[in-house]
Amino acid sequence: MAANDLEEEFDYEADLEDLPDHPPTAQVIGDPSVIVNDLHVTYHVVGSRTRASAPTNDNLLKKILRKGRSLTGGHTEVKAIRGVSFTAHHGESIGLIGTNGSGKSTLLKAIAGLLAPSQGEIYVSGIPSLLGVSAVLMKELTGERNVMIGGLALGLSRKEVDERFDEIVDFSGLGDAVYLPMKTYSAGMGARLRFAISTAATPDVLMIDEALATGDAGFRERSRQRIDEIRGEAGTVFVVAHSTASIRAMCTRVIWLDQGQIVMDGDPETVTNEYRKHVKELTVRREEIRAARRASSA
Ligand SMILES: Nc1ncnc2c1ncn2[C@@H]1O[C@H](COP(=O)(O)OP(=O)(O)OP(=O)(O)O)[C@@H](O)[C@H]1O
């Protein structure tokens, strides 16, 4: 990854002014809602990690003749989560931070029950919801129809969805675009609608993966308030965001992941400060490597 990409990835200043400078209100934390015990998650990927040598016509022919065998080579295991343990409580909002590929999304998917642990256990009290409704929404249908589908998927009745429809649309900020097919929405519009539907019912455990990055300042402020309300109603919220400013504004606790392991787990200020230092060091180190490469090829 280039140093520029790395800096974009850690958009830690960009939205500071968009967000209130007070941290989330302190909440008395309740009983455990999620217990993760020595979790390991491994992806099995068909294909070799090593670069294939350019095939000559001769060995390509041989490969084609070896019918039924994979042309892609070996089988690779990606150990995305390696021995993660923590306990989350009712009333907490936990930010997950870490560089690209550190395992944040994988951890959320495992808590949501979408990925099986290869080792370890996850206990969840209540129903986890990974932006609960994303899987059931249909791009060909209008936002309006999707509000109904998503609401029903969350366990609301048809009448309850009808009653909450205006509120959901107001929250999403979509206006009349809600009557257009979702496939016509920008990434941000789709993310805002998913967030609005997912939080229409108060979930026990809500997981938000990057949805907030796509919203504007007003939407982010509404989201922050909604997350506070969910915590107030004894829910637990997990938030993945690359912006440490958003994380500090929304979370009562932060877990920093690196290469599938926990580096730090603690209060937002301490963890994000340490993380920012780490990112700055990484950026400097990568810039030095690039400069050395440029010098050696000159
Ligand atoms: N479906 C998959 N198949 C194989 N490997 C995967 C798959 N999804 C993720 N990985 C790998 O697992 C590791 C963790 O990925 P994950 O998406 O959980 O990280 P992340 O911290 O959410 O990254 P990002 O910030 O880029 O979204 C990475 O090495 C990634 O390449």
The ligand as an ORCA input file, in Angstrom:
! r2SCAN-3c Opt
* xyz 0 1
  N     -13.786    -13.677      2.131
  C     -12.493    -13.701      2.407
  N     -11.717    -14.679      1.920
  C     -10.401    -14.723      2.210
  N      -9.750    -13.833      2.979
  C     -10.479    -12.828      3.481
  C     -11.872    -12.703      3.225
  N     -12.332    -11.607      3.868
  C     -11.261    -11.066      4.496
  N     -10.156    -11.799      4.268
  C      -8.799    -11.563      4.796
  O      -8.897    -11.565      6.215
  C      -8.079    -10.548      6.773
  C      -8.943     -9.616      7.612
  O      -9.837     -8.941      6.746
  P     -11.003     -7.974      7.287
  O     -11.854     -7.589      6.120
  O     -11.664     -8.604      8.453
  O     -10.126     -6.746      7.792
  P     -10.603     -5.253      8.126
  O      -9.811     -4.850      9.320
  O     -12.092     -5.184      8.231
  O     -10.080     -4.489      6.855
  P     -10.571     -3.105      6.168
  O     -10.244     -2.004      7.126
  O      -9.753     -3.033      4.936
  O     -12.052     -3.239      5.885
  C      -7.380     -9.878      5.599
  O      -6.113    -10.493      5.458
  C      -8.263    -10.203      4.416
  O      -7.494    -10.290      3.241
*
